[in-house]
Amino acid sequence: MVTLGSDSGWTVTGTSYLSALTLAADATVKAPRGRTVTLTVDGTPTAIESGHSYTGALTLTVA
């Protein structure tokens, strides 16, 4: 479980497996420069949006 509060940021550098992700309205999840991060929830590609919460089998992948 990961919670990013106000003005928080997470640079995802490798594949991460979570059961829950909560983002404050101004929190960010990003990949290192020149790469992209994607989120799947229970196997379904899902947009990462500030101010949202996600639960299930979460996988964040950097490519």
Phi, psi and omega per residue, in radians:
M1 nan 2.271 3.115
V2 -2.251 2.301 3.050
T3 -2.148 2.171 3.074
L4 -1.881 2.042 -3.121
G5 -1.437 -2.990 -3.107
S6 -0.983 2.359 3.133
D7 1.089 0.336 3.130
S8 -1.614 2.682 3.074
G9 -2.483 2.596 3.101
W10 -2.304 2.096 3.010
T11 -1.671 1.937 -3.091
V12 -1.437 2.103 -3.072
T13 -1.835 -0.177 3.127
G14 -2.775 3.037 -3.123
T15 -1.058 2.294 -3.134
S16 -2.220 2.389 3.131
Y17 -1.997 2.172 -3.083
L18 -2.296 2.832 2.999
S19 -1.820 -0.302 3.116
A20 -2.754 2.548 3.083
L21 -2.467 2.174 3.123
T22 -2.163 2.241 -3.104
L23 -2.076 2.243 3.026
A24 -1.143 2.907 -3.075
A25 -1.036 -0.458 -3.135
D26 -2.060 0.323 3.084
A27 -1.446 2.684 -3.133
T28 -2.294 2.556 2.987
V29 -2.170 2.173 -3.106
K30 -2.495 2.957 3.070
A31 -1.805 2.860 3.036
P32 -1.033 2.760 -3.115
R33 -0.887 2.331 3.118
G34 1.471 -0.001 3.141
R35 -2.164 2.963 3.109
T36 -2.235 2.648 3.073
V37 -2.010 2.403 3.094
T38 -2.196 2.643 3.135
L39 -2.082 2.322 2.925
T40 -2.080 2.455 3.103
V41 -2.086 2.015 -3.081
D42 0.916 0.651 3.093
G43 1.511 -0.069 -3.114
T44 -1.774 2.161 3.078
P45 -1.000 2.338 -3.027
T46 -2.410 2.355 3.097
A47 -1.183 2.466 3.074
I48 -1.594 2.031 -3.084
E49 -2.231 2.282 3.055
S50 -1.021 2.561 3.121
G51 1.440 0.130 -3.123
H52 -2.038 2.815 3.046
S53 -2.171 2.537 -3.122
Y54 -2.279 2.438 3.079
T55 -2.411 2.728 -3.130
G56 2.183 -2.674 3.065
A57 -1.571 1.681 -3.075
L58 -1.681 2.388 3.025
T59 -2.296 2.134 3.021
L60 -1.810 2.185 -3.074
T61 -2.157 2.405 3.101
V62 -1.893 2.297 3.131
A63 -2.343 nan nan
